[in-house]
Structures are given as structure tokens and as C-alpha cells.
Amino acid sequence: MGIFKRFKTITMAEINGLLDGMEDPIAMLNQYIREMEKEIMKAQQALSRQIFLEKKQEALMKEMEKMVAKRERQAKLAVEQGEDSIARLAVKEKLIYEKQLSLYKEQYEAIKGQTATLQEKLNHLKKTYNEFQHKRLLLISRANVAQSIKHIQNISALFHTENIAKGVAKAEERILMMEAEVQAGSQFSSPMSISNYNYFDPDMQDELEKEIQKLKEENRETV
């Protein structure tokens, strides 16, 4: 049994480790927020019950104050009428009610203190919840930016800049060759360009003769 228990422990530890590595930070934040919302709801329900008890205790106090005042009036009336036994009974009940009223007041103050403490705790919990909500939005924004940058980096890693540069250079060289072929073809395929190349302006005949004469003189001087 010890071996199987140890194996189970090791297996669970490995599974938990894998799960920890796969945890989504946004999902974790959302889970924390949901847990806080549940706690706030529980605290609100507890506060509602506490306020109900406080109101109920306050009603008991008011009812007991009425009973004390009533017995006091009865005792005064009995004394005025010379009914000592009735006055004695009224005073007796009045004292019992006053003692009960004192107990109710102590309980009421204790309940009020508990209500105030619970209200304070709830307010603190709500404040913390709001702070977490704002921080959650900030963290979600940061996580989205980080994920976007990581995605871009992963895409960039798939491309080799050097290969791309070579490919662009090869394409440019091919285009230059195509342009040269087009330009050469337009020059040698046009009859007008050939005829224009063989054409000699008659006005340049004198200049031609002068150049020929100059070359002859230079040739005689060298001889």
C-alpha cells in the first residue's frame, strides 16, 4: 500500500506541475475576481441578516419601554386610588421590565457594534475588489501586448532576412536584364535607326576634307 500511495503522490505532483505551467494568467485573474465576488455576496447576505437582527432588537426595546411606561402609569393610578396591592404588583412588573429593557439595550449595542464591524469589513472588501478590477484591466492590457509581441517575434523568426535580401537582389537583376533586352531590341529592330546611322549630312563635307588634309600633313611630317 505504501508503494502505491507514494506512486500516486508523485503522479499528482507531476500533474499539478504541468497544470501550473499551463496556467493562463488572465484565467487566473478572472478566477480570483469570481472568488472575491462570492465573498462579497456572502458578506452582503450576512450584513442583511445582521441589520434584520438589529431592527428586531430595536423593536423589542421599544416594546419593552412601552411596557415599563404602562406599568408606571398603572402604579401611580393605583396609589392615587389607595390600591396598594395593585400598585405593588404594577411596580414589581415595572422593575422586571426595566431589567429586561436593560438587557435588551446591552444586546442592542453589541449587535450594533457587530453590524458596524461587518459593514466596515464589507466596505474594505469592496474597495479591494475595485482595486483588483482596475489592476486586472491593466494586467490584461499588458498580457495582450506581451502576447502580441511574442506572436510577432514568432512570425519574424520564420523568415530569414538574408534569404529575402538575396531573393530581392535576384529579382532586381532579372528585371534589369529584361529592361536591357527591351532597349536593345528597340534599337536594332527599327529600320529608321539603321538608315539614320548611315546618313551623312552634305554640309559636313568641307569639314571632312579638312580633317583628311590635316591627317595627311601630320603623316608627311612624321615621315
Secondary structure as the mmCIF struct_conf table of DSSP 4:
data_model
#
loop_
_struct_conf.conf_type_id
_struct_conf.id
_struct_conf.beg_label_comp_id
_struct_conf.beg_label_asym_id
_struct_conf.beg_label_seq_id
_struct_conf.end_label_comp_id
_struct_conf.end_label_asym_id
_struct_conf.end_label_seq_id
HELX_RH_AL_P HELX_RH_AL_P1 GLY A 2 GLY A 21
TURN_TY1_P TURN_TY1_P1 MET A 22 MET A 22
HELX_RH_AL_P HELX_RH_AL_P2 PRO A 25 GLU A 80
TURN_TY1_P TURN_TY1_P2 GLN A 81 GLY A 82
HELX_RH_AL_P HELX_RH_AL_P3 ASP A 84 LEU A 158
BEND BEND1 PHE A 159 PHE A 159
HELX_RH_AL_P HELX_RH_AL_P4 THR A 161 PHE A 188
BEND BEND2 SER A 189 SER A 189
HELX_RH_AL_P HELX_RH_AL_P5 PRO A 191 ASN A 198
HELX_RH_3T_P HELX_RH_3T_P1 PRO A 202 MET A 204
HELX_RH_AL_P HELX_RH_AL_P6 GLN A 205 THR A 222
#
